[in-house]
């Protein structure tokens, strides 16, 4: 038997999927930067206490994380429609 006779081809689907963690961390980082910028825009005389920065960090960081995950899910749905098929074979040694 030759090597080609031992190989059985199987059709597989190939698609690219986004990494959800990188989208989530990027969204959270954007939310954190936005919270620092919003904290700087609050005038000093109307600032009640120093907890505003902490609340902004938690709120906008988690909101950015959620938006990042949402974008990853949307990109995953879009990329699942663009699947390609290929023939895979297993080599036995």
Residue, then its C-alpha position, 0 to 999 in steps of 0.5 A: x500500500x502506498x501512503x495515499x491509500x492509507x490517507x482518508x480525506x474528511x471535509x472540515x469547516x474552517x473559520x476564523x473566530x475572534x478572541x473574546x478576552x481581547x475584545x473584553x479587555x480592550x473594552x474595559x480599558x477604553x471604559x477606564x480611560x473614559x472614566x479618568x477623562x470624565x473625572x477630570x472634566x468635573x469641576x472641583x467646586x461641584x465634586x462631592x467627594x473622592x469616591x466619584x472616581x471609583x464609581x466611574x471606574x467601576x461603572x464605565x469599566x464594566x460597561x466597556x467590558x460588556x460592550x467589548x464582549x457584545x462586539x466579539x459576539x457580533x463579529x463571531x456571528x458574522x465570521x461564522x457565515x464565512x466558513x470555508x471547507x477543506x479536506x483534511x487527512x490524517x497521516x499514520x506513521 
